[in-house]
């Protein structure tokens, strides 16, 4: 029987992202999918700033932006009147290298991640699906079925189900997927749009009967159009956009013409979530764990970030560098976010689709006025972008987050705030995410004193690097930062006083924050909280991946 450390079931965006993360960390894995290849048509299309920051650390953000279409603003129309314009680019300026929503549909994200995986020397086993699994204390045994009908037995230390809303992994584990299905049926079409409104921006049209979303796509006057399906044609297998065009135009209060439709689909929207993201040696991520309405373009991004959260933890455990209990933090950190997302998108979704006369009146007359009033306030605008872009996600309540000193602006569990790094730290100015792209933890020793004390701080960093390397191998990178070294913007955004010690997780969140250079306290945190294991102790105990307890 063949063996692998991690088996990934499903090669959608979440599975491919997890595979790329494991490849970056040097983990042995296999990724399988019964499909013939990457998706060609898809409903998900928005890539948020937080995801692009993760892409930047992988070296693929520029390619994603070049292939997609950045959207710097969104418009809300009620009838023919524009009641609100949301300049995302202005709201997010200085918060991220990517102050926009990138329109890059799921199929193109998959192709980009698949190419990245291939460049790292790995590839998806297409036409190969999961037949059954046995989830046992010492490992997982999976039965795979290949296209030719051949069955293969595979043992693995860990298995991750990234296999979508109808997840065979979730069903095999018997994990309930609680929630429901919205009454309304929806359509999505890639089409050419002719109207008198400005082109190139996200447009939301509210009318008495319905709503229609227009997402600008690459190409002249091309849009992804999403709305409620007129009539009851969701079950019609041969339904075409041409069959509902007249009804869609009648629903809207804005004159519009559609042409050259490249793709159309009708579907139902679900809102569901599992109670646990982990079951023994198995995990669920992405749509296999949670599905919700398309409001806010959050779904695909949430799955990609599930993968980044889980990837580095699996890497440490499979390589014998951390105890298996570290993996419990995956559910503890990601499940509350999925629940919150379900609640917020469900509330927003019901507001825009409800046929209740009172809610409809609120949607058409009160909400636009309220939104205009709120958006006029700078504080509201600055808070809105982190919510939409997912840059505001944090893990402050996580057991992994330790703030030893509250004097800094940042707290453990926060995303490392954006700052530009310049010379001499970076030969070419770049974001802090690109600068800290090397896989593993990054320890920042920051001291405000200028160049005179740079040598002393560099010597201290070298000493710490040697001591940490003798206990924990190359998963830790140590950096010495002083004013004038190219990190002045980072000092400012973090609010560093005299000094600061920051441990940055592989997924760019702050794990440990202190205003003292206390190596002993840091080592206690690494061993007790993160569960990192001394190399010597690991070799003496003979610990290996197969014997690690899943608890």
N, C-alpha and C positions, 0 to 999 in steps of 0.2 A: 504493500500500500504506500503510495506516495504521501509526502508530508510537506506542508508549508506553514509558515508562522501565522499568516493571516490570509483568510479567504474573503474576498469582496464579491458579493453577489449583486450584480446590477452595474451597468456601465453608463448610467446617465450622468448628469453633472456632478451629483454627490459622490457616486462611486469613482468616477474619474479623478475628482479632486482628492479623494482619500488615497487613491493609488499614487497620484503625483506626490502627495505628502510623504507617504511611506517610502517611495523611491528616493526622495530627497534625504531621508534619514537612514537609508541603507537597509531597510527591512525586507526580508524575504516574503513575498506575497504572490497570490494569483487573483486575477479579476476575470469573472465570467459573466456572460450575458447571452440569453437565448436569441436575441435579435441578430439580424444579419450584419448590422453595422450601426454607426452613430445615427441618431435621429435626423431626419431630413425636414420634418415639419413639426412645429411645436407651438404651444400657447404662451409659455414663459418667455419674456423678452427683455426685462429690465435688469441691468446690472448696477447695483448701488455702489457708492463710494467705498464702503468698508470692504466689499469684495474686491474692488480694484486695488485697494491697498495690499490685500493679500496676494493678488496677482502680481503686484510690483515686486514683492519679495521673491516671487517665483521667476521674475524676469519676463513676464508675458503681458504686463499692463499696456505697454505701448502698442503691441500687436492687437490687443483687444480694442483699444480706442480707435486705432487706424481702421479696423474692420467694421466697427459699429458706427453709431451716430449719437454724439453727445447732445443731450437736451438740457439747455440752460434755463428754461422757463416753462411754466404751465399756465394755462388759461382756463377760467371757469366762465361758461356762458349759460345764461338763463334766457331761453328764447334767442333773440338776435343780439342781446345786450351782454357785453363782457363785464362781469361784475367783479372779477378779481384776476390779477396776474401775479403769479408767484415766481419771482426771479431766483431760482435755485442757485444760479451761479453767484449772485450777490450774497445770498444767505450763507453759503458755505465757503466764501472766500477766506483763506487763512486757516480754515479748519482741516483741510485735506488737500492733497494734490489734485483731487478729482471732484470739484464742486459742481457736479451735474449728475443726471441720470443717463447712463449709457444704454442706448437701445442696441442690444446685441442678443438676438434670439437664442433660445436654448440650443438649437442645432449647431449654431456657430460656436457657442461656448463649448459644446461637446467636442467639436472638431479641433478647437484650439487646445483643449486639455488632452485630447487623444494624441495630437502631434507632440505635445510636451512630454507625455508619457513615453512615446516611441523614441524621442530624442534621448531620454534617460535609459534606454535599453530594455524597455518593457512593452508589452502589448496586451490588449484585451483578447481573451478567447471568446470570439463571437460564436454564435450557434451552439452554445454550451450552457445548459441551464441546471438549476438545482432540482433534483428529484426528491430527495429527503435528507434529513439531518438528524443526528443524535447529539444532544447537548449534554455532556457529562462533565463531572468535576475536573477530570484530568485533561479534557480537550473535547474537540468536536469532530465527529466523523460525518462527512458529507458524501452523498451519492450524486454524481454529476451525470447528466445525459447529453451525449454529443449528437450532432446533426444526423450522423449515420445510425443512430440508435444504440451505439455502444455506451455502456455504463462504466463509470470510473469511481472507485472508492478513494477518498482523499481524507487524510487526517490533518487537522489544523489546530493550532493553539487557540485561535480566536476567529470568529466569523462575524462579518458585518453585513447586514441586509440593507442595501441601498437600491432595492428593487421596486420602488414605486408604491403607489397607493394600494395596489392589489398584491402586495408583497407576499410571495410564497414563503419567505423566511418568517415573517410575522405569523402567518397562518400555521406553519409547522411548529412554531413555539407556542401556539395557542394563546397569543396575547390579544386581548380585546382592543378593538379600534373604535372607541366610543365617539359619538357625535351624530351627525345627520346630513341630510341633503336639502339644499334650498329648493323651494317650490319652483322658482323661475328657471327656465332653460335659457341658455346663452349661445351666442354665435361669435365666431372670430373669423375675420377675413383679412387677407393681404390684398390690397386693392389700390388703384389710383383714385385720388380725390380731387375734384374740382369745386372750389367754392370761393367766396369773397374774403374769407378769413385769412390771417397771416399763415404762411406755411413754415414748417420746421420746428414748431413747438408743440408740446403736449397740450391737447385740448379736451376738456370735459364739457359736454353739452347736456344740460338738464332741460327736460320738457315736462309737460303735465303728465305724460304717460310713462316716460322711461328716461334712461340716460344712455349716452353713447360716448365711448372713449376713443380718441384718435391719437395713436402713438406714431410719430414720424419715423419712417424707416429709411435706410439707404436707398437712394434713387429719387428722381424728380417727382414730387407730389405723391409719393407712395406712403401709405399708412397701414398700420395694423389697427383694424376697427373692431371694437368689442362692444356688445350691447345685449339687451334682452331680446330673445327670439320672438318675433310676432307670431301669434297663433299658437298652435301646439304641434309644431313640426319636428321636435327634437328626436322623435323616434323614426322619422322618415330617413331611410338609409341613403337615398339618392338626392337628398335636398341640396340645392345649389344656392349660392348667394343671389344669383339672378332671380330666383323664385321669391325672395323676400325683399329685394331692393326697393320696390315701390312702397311696401309697407314700412320699411325703415325710413325712407324719405318722408312719409306721411307722419310718422311718429315725431320727427324732428321739427323744430321751429325755424331751422336754418336751411336755406336752399343749398342743395348739394347734389353732385353727380358722381357716380362711381363708374369705373371702367377698368379693363385689363386686370380682372381679379385672378391672382396667381394661386390662391389657396383659400379654402373655406371649410369650417367645421362647426357643428352644433354640439353642445355638451351640457352636462349638469355640473353644478359646483357643490363640493362637499366640504364639511368642516368636521374634522375628526382628529383624535390624538390618542396615542397609547398611554398607559399609566406609568410605564417604566421604559426607559431607553436601553436598559440592559437586562438580560436574563442569563445569568451564569457566564458562560464563555461567549455569548452572542450579544450583538448590539444592533440597534436599528438607527438609521439616519435618513434625513431628507423626508420625502413623501411617504416612505415606509413607516415613519414615526408620526408624522403630522401633515395634514392637508387643510387648506383654508381658502378663503375667497381671494381673488386676484387683486383686491384693493391694495394700492400702495406698492405693487410690484416687489413683494417681500419673499415669496415662496422659494424660488430657486436660490436666492441669496442665503436664506436661512439654512437650506440644505448644504450649500457650499461651506458655510461656517460651521455647521455640525461636523463636517469632515475635517476641517482644520483643527477644531477643538479636540477631536478624538485621535487624530493622526499622531501628534507628538507624544501623546500619552501611551498609545500602543507601541510606539517606537521605543520609549524608555523601558517599558515592561518586557517586550520581546527580546531586547538586547541585554536583559539582566541588570539594568541600571536603576530600576525602581521597583518597588513592591506592587503587586497587582491591585492593591486597594486604591492606588492612584486612579484607576479606571472608573471607580465609583463617582468621581467628580464629573465625569462626562454627563451622566443623568442629572446630577445635582446642579450643574451650571446651565445645561441646555434646555431641560424640560420646563423650568419656570418661564423661560423666554418663549417657548412654543405656546405655552398656555396663555401668556399675555398677548401674544400675537393673534391667537385665535379669538380672544375676547375683543380686541380692538378692531380687527378686520371684520368680525361678525357684526359689531355695532355699526361700523361705517357702511358695511354692505347692506344691512337691513334699512338703513336710512335712504340709500339711493334706489332701492328696488321696491320698497313698500308701496302698496296700493291703498293703504289706509288714508282717508281724506285728511286727517289731522297731521299725520307725518308728511304727507305730500305737500300740504300747505307750509309746514316748517321747512321742507327741503327747497321749495321754490321761492319763498318770501323771507323767512327768518334766517336760515343758514347763510345765504349769500351776503346779507347785511352784516351778520355776526362775523363772518369770515373776513369781510372787508375791514371791519373795525379792529379785529384782532391783528390782522396783517399790517396794519398801520403802526404797530408798536414794535420797536426795535428788539425788545427783549423776547417777544413772542417769535419773531422771525428767526432770531439766533437759536431759539430752542427747537424750532420746527425742523431745521435741516438735520441735526443729529438723529432725530426720530425717523425721518424718512430715509436717510442715507445709511442707517444702522451704525453710524460711527459713535452713537451714544450708548450702545450696548456695553454693559459692564458686569463684572463678577465680584462686586464688593462683598457680597454675602457668602461667597464661596469659602470653604474650609481651606483652600489653597492660598487665599489672599491674606497677607500679613502686613499691616501698616504699623511699624515700630515707632514712628514719629508722625504726628498729625500736622506738622508745620508746613509741609509742602502743599502746593495746589492740587497735586495728583494724589490719588489713593490707590492702594493695592487693589487689583481687580479692574481698574480703569484701563481702557485702551491707551497705549503709549501715545500721547498727543502728537499731532503733526508738527514738524519743524523742518526747516531746510538745513542741511549740513554742507558746509563749504570747506575751502582749503584751510589748513593742510590736511584735515581729516579725510576729505574727499577731493580727489583730483579735479572732478567736475561737480558742481553743485547738484545735490540730489536730495530726495526726501529721506527722513530718518528710517523709513521702512526699507528703502533700497539699500541704505548704508548698513543696516543690520540684517541683511538678507541671508547670511550664513545660517544653516539649520542649527538649532540648539538654543540654549539660554544665553542671554547677553547681560553681563554685569557691568553697569556703568558707575564708575567712581567719578563724581563731579565735584569740582572745587573752584570757587569763584576767583581765587588768586590768579594772577596773570602768568605770563611766560616765565618769570623768574622761578616760580615754584613748579613748573611743568615737569622738570626732571625728577623732583622729589616724588611727585604723584605718579609718574611713570615707573619709578623704582618700586613704589608701594604696590602698584598694579602688577608688576612682574613678580613680586614676592607672593602676592595672593594667587596669581595664576599658577605658580609652581605648587603652592600648597593645595589648591583645589584640584589640580591635575593629578596629584599623588593619591587623591581619594576618589575623585570622580573624573572620568576621562573627558574627551573632547566635546561633550555636550555643553560645556561652559566656556564662553568667550569673555574675556575681561578687557575693558576699555578705560583709559584715563582721559578725562575731559576737563579742560580748564578754559577760562575766558580767553578768547583770542585764538583758540585752537580750531575754530570752525563750527562750534556747537553753541554759539551765543544765543541763537534763536531757541534752542532747546532749554537752556538755562532760564530764559524769560518765560516760556510757556509753562514750565514746571514750577516756577516761583522758587527757584533754589536760593537759599540764603547763603550761608558760608560754605556748606557742603551738602551732598546728597549721595545716597547709595540706592541704586535702583536695579532690581533683577527683572529683566524683561523675558517673558515666556516665549517659546517658539511661535506662538500665534499672536505675538505683538501686544499682549496684555501685561500689565505690571503684576508681578507675583509678590515682590517684597520691596518695601519702601522704608528708608531710614534716613536720618540726617546725621548719623554717626558712621564712622568706618570701623565697624565692630565685626571682625571676621568670625569670632566665636559664635556670636548670635546668629550670623548668617548660616554657619555650618549646622547649628541646631535646627534652624528652619529647614534646610535642605534635607536633613536626615529624618526629622520628625514629622514635618508637615507635608513636604513633597514625597517623602518616602524614598529618596535616593539612597542607593546602597553603596557602601565602600567597595572598591574593586577587590581588595584583599578579602574582605568578608564574603563577597560573592563567590570567589574562587574556592575559599576554604569550605564553604557550605555545599559546594557542588550544585548550587542552584541553577536550574535551567528552565527554559520556557515551559516545558511539559509538566514540570513539578510545581510550578507557581500556583498557589491557591487562587481561585477566582473570587475570593471574598476579601 
